[in-house]
Amino acid sequence: MRCPICRKSVTWEGNPFRPFCSERCKLIDLDNWLAERYRISPPVETGEKNASAENPVPDTEGDRD
C-alpha cells in the first residue's frame, strides 16, 4: 500500500499512522481537510426521476378533525 500523501510504500502492521507513512503525512492530510481542500461532491444525477419527487407525501397534519 502507498501513503496517500507522499506515495511512499507503507507497512500496514505495526504502523500507528496507517494508512499514512508518518505522523507528518497524517497531519498534512488533517490540514487539507480543515482547510477544505478536499470536497465531497454531490450525488450524480442518473437521469432517473426521484420517486419521492413525483409522489410527495401529502401534508395531513392540518387535516385532522
N, C-alpha and C positions, 0 to 999 in steps of 0.2 A: 504494500500500500504506500501511497505517496502523501506527503504533507500537503494539505490544500493551499497553504500559503507559499511555501518556498519550493515545493515539489521534490524535496529530498525523500529518500526511502525511509519509511518509518517502521520501527519494530513495534508490533502491537503488544506483545506480552511484556509486562514489567515497565511499561511506559505510562507514567501518571498523566501525561499531557495528550494522550491519544484522542483524536486522530492526528494531532499535530506532533511535530518532531521535538518541540521545545516549548518552554513557558513563553519565550519571546513570540513565537508564531501564534500561540494561543491568545496572547494579549493583543497582537495585531488584528486578529480576527474579531475579538471583542470590540476593539476600537472601530473597526469597519461597521459593525452592527450599530454601535452607539452613534456614530457619525452619519448613519443612514445611507451608507454607500451600497449596502445590499438592499434590494427591494423584492418583495414578493408580488408577482404580477397578478392582476385579477384573472378570474377564470376565462378561458377562451370560449367564445360563443360558437356552438357547433351547427347552428342553423336550425336545430330542433327548437320548437317553441316550448317554453316552460308551461307545464300543465297547470300549475297554480296561478299563472298569469291569465290563462284562458278561462279558468273556472275558479274565480276567487271565492273564498269562504264568505258568505253573507254576514253582515254585522247584525246579529239578532239580539244584542244586548238591549237596545231601545225598544224592542217589540214585545217585551214581557208584559203580561197582564197582572 
